[in-house]
Amino acid sequence: MDDIVAARLRSQSLTGDLLATPEEVVGRLGAVQCQDFGPGKWSIAQRTDGATQATLDQAFAAGTILRTHILRPTWHFVLPVDIRYMLELTAPRVQALNASYYRKQGLDAALLARCCVVLNEVLEGENYLTRTEIAGVLERAGISTDRLRLGYILINAELQGIVCSGAPRGKQQTYALLEERAPKARRLDRDEALAELTLRYFTGHGPATAKDLRWWSSLTMAEIAQGLAVVASQLEHEEIHGVIYWFASAAREAPSAFPAVHLVQGYDEYIVGYGQTKYLLDASGVARSLPRARGIYTHSILVDGQVAGEWKAVPKRHVVMVEATFFTPYQDVQLQGLQAAVQRYGDYLGLPASLSLAA
C-alpha cells in the first residue's frame, strides 16, 4: 500500500465519489460516533452528495438513522437494520466498562431491570418522550434520577436493546422503544455478527489494523481474529513496517486530486476511528506537540489527510463565520481548498459562510 492515508480518505468517502444518501454513509462506516449531535450530522453530510442539515434532520426524524450507545461508552449513529446485532455483539463489553459507574450511582441489576420495565411500558405505542419527561415518569415510580443517575439508567436501557432515539420534538431529543423504531433489525448469531462487523470496519476505515478495530469496537483480539478468519478472503492485507493493514480492494483505486482540504469535527470517524495507527493523521507530530486543548482534540482542518489546523463555527445572524488557524505556513492552493471547504459547510447549514483566518 503506497499511501495509507490517501487510501483511508477514500475508504471513508472523504475523497473520491461521495455517497448518495446519509444512510449509505452510516452503512459504509458501520457506525458513526456522535456524542455531539450537531457535529455528528456534519460528519455524515460531508460524505454525502448534496446533503444539508435539513437532509440529516429528515433522516433522523424518520428513523432511517438511529442514535444509541453502541460499540463504546458513547453515542453512535447506526442503521436500524444493524442496531440489534451490533448491540448484542458489543453491549456486554460496554456494560462491563460501565459497571463501576452503575455501582457509584446505586444502580444494581434489579433496579436497572425495573427501570427497563417502566420505560417499556411508558414508551409503548410510539410514545416518544424527552429526558425530562422520562425523569418525571421514573420519579413517580419511586426511582430517583438525581445527578448522573438518569443518564446511566438510559444508557443501560439502550445497551439492553430497550430504547433508542425517537423523532425529535422541536430541538429536544426523545427516546423510543427500539423494537418499534427498528422492527426489521437483523438478528445474527455471534459468528455471523463478528464477521459482519469486521468486514464493515475494514471496508469503511481501511487500511487499518486489528488493534484499530479493537479500539473502535471494544471487541477482544481473539474475537477480531475469529472475525478475520471468516472474511479475510473478502479483504486485502499488506504488512508495512511489521504491521498488518487490512482493507477493501477499492482502497487501491487511483488517488483523488490533491490537495484535499476538509473541515472535520473533533469526533469524526477519521479522527476517532483508529487506536494503534491514529498517529498517521499527524505524521509530522505538529498537532500532537500542541497543548491538549488544541490540535487533534478539537475540530480539525485536514490537508491531504493530515491535521494541519483547527477551526470553529461562529454562528451570527443569517451567516456563519468559520474561524480557522493553520499550524504551519500554508500555500495559496491550500487556502483555496480551505475556502471551498468553508463554502461547503455553509451550503450544509443553508447559510452564507465566511472565513476568518488567523495570521
Rosetta blueprint (number, residue, H / E / L):
1 M L
2 D L
3 D L
4 I H
5 V H
6 A H
7 A H
8 R H
9 L H
10 R H
11 S H
12 Q L
13 S L
14 L L
15 T L
16 G L
17 D L
18 L L
19 L E
20 A L
21 T L
22 P H
23 E H
24 E H
25 V H
26 V H
27 G H
28 R H
29 L H
30 G L
31 A L
32 V E
33 Q E
34 C L
35 Q L
36 D L
37 F H
38 G H
39 P H
40 G H
41 K H
42 W H
43 S H
44 I H
45 A H
46 Q L
47 R L
48 T E
49 D L
50 G L
51 A L
52 T L
53 Q H
54 A H
55 T H
56 L H
57 D H
58 Q H
59 A H
60 F H
61 A H
62 A H
63 G L
64 T L
65 I L
66 L E
67 R E
68 T E
69 H E
70 I L
71 L L
72 R L
73 P L
74 T L
75 W E
76 H E
77 F E
78 V E
79 L L
80 P L
81 V L
82 D L
83 I H
84 R H
85 Y H
86 M H
87 L H
88 E H
89 L H
90 T H
91 A H
92 P H
93 R H
94 V H
95 Q H
96 A H
97 L H
98 N H
99 A H
100 S H
101 Y H
102 Y H
103 R H
104 K H
105 Q L
106 G L
107 L L
108 D L
109 A H
110 A H
111 L H
112 L H
113 A H
114 R H
115 C H
116 C H
117 V H
118 V H
119 L H
120 N H
121 E H
122 V H
123 L H
124 E L
125 G L
126 E L
127 N L
128 Y L
129 L E
130 T L
131 R H
132 T H
133 E H
134 I H
135 A H
136 G H
137 V H
138 L H
139 E H
140 R H
141 A L
142 G L
143 I L
144 S L
145 T L
146 D L
147 R L
148 L L
149 R H
150 L H
151 G H
152 Y H
153 I H
154 L H
155 I H
156 N H
157 A H
158 E H
159 L H
160 Q L
161 G L
162 I L
163 V E
164 C E
165 S E
166 G L
167 A L
168 P L
169 R E
170 G L
171 K L
172 Q E
173 Q L
174 T L
175 Y E
176 A E
177 L E
178 L H
179 E H
180 E H
181 R H
182 A L
183 P L
184 K L
185 A L
186 R L
187 R L
188 L L
189 D L
190 R H
191 D H
192 E H
193 A H
194 L H
195 A H
196 E H
197 L H
198 T H
199 L H
200 R H
201 Y H
202 F H
203 T H
204 G H
205 H H
206 G L
207 P L
208 A E
209 T L
210 A H
211 K H
212 D H
213 L H
214 R H
215 W H
216 W H
217 S H
218 S L
219 L L
220 T L
221 M H
222 A H
223 E H
224 I H
225 A H
226 Q H
227 G H
228 L H
229 A H
230 V H
231 V H
232 A H
233 S H
234 Q H
235 L L
236 E E
237 H E
238 E E
239 E E
240 I E
241 H L
242 G L
243 V E
244 I E
245 Y E
246 W E
247 F E
248 A L
249 S H
250 A H
251 A H
252 R H
253 E L
254 A L
255 P L
256 S L
257 A L
258 F L
259 P L
260 A L
261 V E
262 H E
263 L E
264 V E
265 Q L
266 G L
267 Y L
268 D L
269 E H
270 Y H
271 I H
272 V H
273 G L
274 Y L
275 G L
276 Q L
277 T L
278 K H
279 Y H
280 L H
281 L H
282 D H
283 A L
284 S L
285 G L
286 V L
287 A L
288 R L
289 S L
290 L L
291 P L
292 R L
293 A L
294 R L
295 G H
296 I H
297 Y H
298 T L
299 H L
300 S E
301 I E
302 L E
303 V E
304 D L
305 G L
306 Q E
307 V E
308 A E
309 G E
310 E E
311 W E
312 K E
313 A E
314 V E
315 P E
316 K E
317 R L
318 H L
319 V E
320 V E
321 M E
322 V E
323 E E
324 A E
325 T E
326 F E
327 F L
328 T L
329 P L
330 Y L
331 Q L
332 D H
333 V H
334 Q H
335 L H
336 Q H
337 G H
338 L H
339 Q H
340 A H
341 A H
342 V H
343 Q H
344 R H
345 Y H
346 G H
347 D H
348 Y H
349 L H
350 G L
351 L L
352 P L
353 A E
354 S E
355 L E
356 S E
357 L E
358 A L
359 A L
